[in-house]
Amino acid sequence: MYSNHLTIQHWLTNHAKYTPNKTAIICGKHRLSFEQLNASVNQLIHSLKRAGIKKGDRTLDLYHAMVALSQLS
């Protein structure tokens, strides 16, 4: 059902399609199924597109966010 050569986007889409109710993420008391995770990822994609961000864009905001997330303790 799954290939070792799938991108994370295809991997998530396949899990959402074939095992939608299986738990994808547990964070504290919160759980997201693959279907819920895929839906929230798609919402974020649409928000980024509305903001004018395209695939391959590298903005300072992206790097600021990555560094900030890595430094959270």
N, CA, C and O of each residue as an XYZ file, in Angstrom:
292
protein
N       0.823     -1.190      0.000
C       0.000      0.000      0.000
C       0.867      1.255      0.000
O       0.480      2.262     -0.593
N       2.025      1.219      0.647
C       2.878      2.401      0.728
C       4.252      2.114      0.146
O       4.780      1.012      0.291
N       4.810      3.080     -0.492
C       6.142      2.959     -1.073
C       7.151      3.629     -0.154
O       6.815      4.572      0.562
N       8.374      3.146     -0.173
C       9.443      3.778      0.594
C       9.899      5.086     -0.038
O      10.682      5.824      0.561
N       9.416      5.379     -1.242
C       9.882      6.546     -1.982
C       8.846      7.662     -2.041
O       8.956      8.554     -2.881
N       7.852      7.629     -1.173
C       6.824      8.667     -1.169
C       7.326      9.931     -0.483
O       8.089      9.873      0.481
N       6.882     11.072     -1.000
C       7.139     12.322     -0.281
C       6.226     12.351      0.934
O       5.273     11.575      1.011
N       6.503     13.227      1.873
C       5.651     13.303      3.063
C       4.227     13.713      2.685
O       3.267     13.287      3.328
N       4.088     14.539      1.640
C       2.757     14.943      1.191
C       1.960     13.724      0.706
O       0.793     13.562      1.062
N       2.592     12.876     -0.101
C       1.907     11.688     -0.598
C       1.674     10.672      0.521
O       0.637     10.009      0.559
N       2.623     10.557      1.412
C       2.481      9.645      2.541
C       1.267     10.031      3.384
O       0.455      9.176      3.738
N       1.144     11.329      3.706
C       0.028     11.802      4.515
C      -1.297     11.627      3.779
O      -2.284     11.189      4.370
N      -1.322     11.968      2.499
C      -2.540     11.815      1.707
C      -2.982     10.352      1.659
O      -4.170     10.055      1.781
N      -2.024      9.443      1.481
C      -2.362      8.013      1.459
C      -2.911      7.548      2.798
O      -3.899      6.815      2.841
N      -2.285      7.965      3.886
C      -2.792      7.588      5.216
C      -4.183      8.158      5.431
O      -5.055      7.471      5.962
N      -4.402      9.394      5.031
C      -5.723     10.011      5.192
C      -6.776      9.258      4.380
O      -7.932      9.156      4.792
N      -6.372      8.737      3.236
C      -7.306      8.001      2.371
C      -7.578      6.594      2.893
O      -8.734      6.175      2.966
N      -6.529      5.862      3.255
C      -6.676      4.452      3.600
C      -6.886      4.182      5.092
O      -7.498      3.178      5.456
N      -6.385      5.064      5.955
C      -6.557      4.881      7.408
C      -6.931      6.222      8.038
O      -6.206      6.730      8.893
N      -8.060      6.794      7.619
C      -8.399      8.158      8.035
C      -8.575      8.334      9.542
O      -8.283      9.405     10.073
N      -9.042      7.311     10.229
C      -9.322      7.451     11.660
C      -8.171      7.036     12.559
O      -8.254      7.174     13.780
N      -7.096      6.526     11.965
C      -5.926      6.122     12.747
C      -5.239      7.376     13.302
O      -5.187      8.406     12.631
N      -4.722      7.285     14.506
C      -4.050      8.419     15.134
C      -2.745      8.730     14.429
O      -1.894      7.860     14.243
N      -2.603      9.998     14.035
C      -1.391     10.463     13.363
C      -0.458     11.163     14.338
O       0.760     11.003     14.268
N      -1.035     11.942     15.249
C      -0.234     12.744     16.180
C      -0.895     12.737     17.547
O      -2.112     12.875     17.668
N      -0.073     12.574     18.572
C      -0.507     12.752     19.952
C       0.387     13.823     20.544
O       1.611     13.693     20.538
N      -0.214     14.868     21.050
C       0.538     15.968     21.664
C      -0.159     16.321     22.966
O      -1.172     17.020     22.978
N       0.399     15.826     24.059
C      -0.255     16.022     25.345
C      -1.588     15.289     25.364
O      -1.645     14.081     25.130
N      -2.659     16.023     25.644
C      -4.000     15.434     25.682
C      -4.674     15.450     24.312
O      -5.781     14.932     24.163
N      -4.030     16.029     23.328
C      -4.629     16.189     22.011
C      -4.209     15.069     21.071
O      -3.058     14.630     21.076
N      -5.162     14.615     20.266
C      -4.911     13.595     19.251
C      -5.487     14.073     17.932
O      -6.568     14.660     17.893
N      -4.769     13.822     16.861
C      -5.281     14.101     15.521
C      -5.213     12.827     14.699
O      -4.202     12.124     14.699
N      -6.301     12.541     13.999
C      -6.291     11.417     13.064
C      -5.591     11.870     11.792
O      -5.337     13.059     11.602
N      -5.283     10.917     10.925
C      -4.666     11.287      9.648
C      -5.601     12.171      8.837
O      -5.146     13.086      8.151
N      -6.892     11.911      8.906
C      -7.858     12.736      8.186
C      -7.860     14.171      8.730
O      -7.871     15.126      7.953
N      -7.849     14.326     10.049
C      -7.818     15.644     10.661
C      -6.515     16.380     10.356
O      -6.525     17.574     10.055
N      -5.401     15.663     10.435
C      -4.106     16.270     10.140
C      -4.059     16.742      8.694
O      -3.620     17.859      8.418
N      -4.507     15.903      7.774
C      -4.511     16.260      6.364
C      -5.391     17.483      6.114
O      -5.021     18.369      5.344
N      -6.548     17.532      6.760
C      -7.452     18.675      6.605
C      -6.808     19.955      7.130
O      -6.916     21.003      6.494
N      -6.139     19.884      8.282
C      -5.517     21.094      8.835
C      -4.319     21.532      7.996
O      -4.069     22.729      7.853
N      -3.584     20.581      7.446
C      -2.482     20.915      6.542
C      -3.022     21.621      5.302
O      -2.455     22.617      4.852
N      -4.126     21.099      4.749
C      -4.729     21.728      3.571
C      -5.220     23.137      3.868
O      -5.100     24.023      3.022
N      -5.773     23.360      5.063
C      -6.196     24.712      5.454
C      -4.999     25.652      5.493
O      -5.081     26.782      5.011
N      -3.898     25.196      6.059
C      -2.691     26.012      6.123
C      -2.160     26.305      4.725
O      -1.728     27.424      4.450
N      -2.188     25.319      3.845
C      -1.745     25.529      2.464
C      -2.560     26.633      1.809
O      -2.001     27.517      1.160
N      -3.873     26.586      1.974
C      -4.730     27.604      1.365
C      -4.460     28.988      1.958
O      -4.484     29.989      1.242
N      -4.205     29.041      3.263
C      -3.870     30.325      3.899
C      -2.567     30.892      3.343
O      -2.472     32.088      3.067
N      -1.571     30.034      3.179
C      -0.286     30.477      2.629
C      -0.449     30.960      1.194
O       0.141     31.968      0.806
N      -1.251     30.241      0.404
C      -1.492     30.664     -0.978
C      -2.202     32.008     -1.035
O      -1.858     32.858     -1.856
N      -3.197     32.208     -0.161
C      -3.900     33.505     -0.118
C      -2.948     34.634      0.257
O      -3.138     35.778     -0.155
N      -1.924     34.308      1.041
C      -0.933     35.314      1.439
C       0.104     35.549      0.345
O       1.006     36.371      0.504
N      -0.030     34.820     -0.772
C       0.878     35.011     -1.895
C       2.129     34.164     -1.860
O       3.036     34.368     -2.667
N       2.196     33.212     -0.935
C       3.371     32.356     -0.831
C       3.207     31.190     -1.795
O       2.156     30.550     -1.837
N       4.253     30.922     -2.568
C       4.221     29.854     -3.564
C       5.220     28.761     -3.194
O       6.142     28.973     -2.406
N       5.011     27.589     -3.784
C       5.937     26.476     -3.559
C       7.341     26.921     -3.944
O       7.551     27.497     -5.012
N       8.291     26.650     -3.073
C       9.673     27.017     -3.351
C      10.076     28.367     -2.801
O      11.262     28.697     -2.777
N       9.090     29.167     -2.349
C       9.428     30.479     -1.779
C      10.237     30.290     -0.499
O       9.921     29.443      0.336
N      11.251     31.071     -0.369
C      12.055     31.088      0.860
C      12.050     32.524      1.347
O      12.700     33.392      0.766
N      11.314     32.763      2.413
C      11.216     34.112      2.938
C      11.930     34.180      4.283
O      12.171     33.161      4.930
N      12.258     35.386      4.683
C      12.865     35.555      6.005
C      11.926     35.073      7.092
O      12.376     34.539      8.106
N      10.618     35.254      6.897
C       9.659     34.786      7.896
C       9.764     33.278      8.103
O       9.647     32.791      9.227
N       9.984     32.544      7.019
C      10.131     31.099      7.125
C      11.326     30.755      8.008
O      11.222     29.920      8.906
N      12.450     31.394      7.750
C      13.651     31.112      8.543
C      13.492     31.564      9.989
O      13.953     30.889     10.910
N      12.840     32.706     10.187
C      12.577     33.157     11.564
C      11.728     32.126     12.303
O      12.014     31.790     13.452
N      10.684     31.625     11.642
C       9.806     30.644     12.275
C      10.553     29.353     12.584
O      10.373     28.780     13.658
N      11.386     28.890     11.660
C      12.132     27.647     11.885
C      13.103     27.795     13.063
O      13.201     26.900     13.903
N      13.808     28.905     13.123
C      14.752     29.120     14.213
C      14.011     29.265     15.540
O      14.431     28.710     16.555
N      12.918     30.007     15.527
C      12.137     30.196     16.754
C      11.608     28.857     17.272
O      11.673     28.589     18.471
N      11.090     28.026     16.386
C      10.585     26.721     16.808
C      11.690     25.839     17.361
O      11.479     25.104     18.326
N      12.867     25.908     16.752
C      13.978     25.073     17.214
C      14.505     25.528     18.567
O      15.102     24.741     19.301
N      14.284     26.806     18.900
C      14.821     27.338     20.160
C      13.818     27.288     21.305
O      14.154     27.637     22.437
N      12.590     26.857     21.023
C      11.617     26.717     22.105
C      12.111     25.685     23.103
O      12.662     24.651     22.724
N      11.911     25.973     24.371
C      12.324     24.972     25.370
C      11.244     24.731     26.361
O      11.413     23.921     27.273
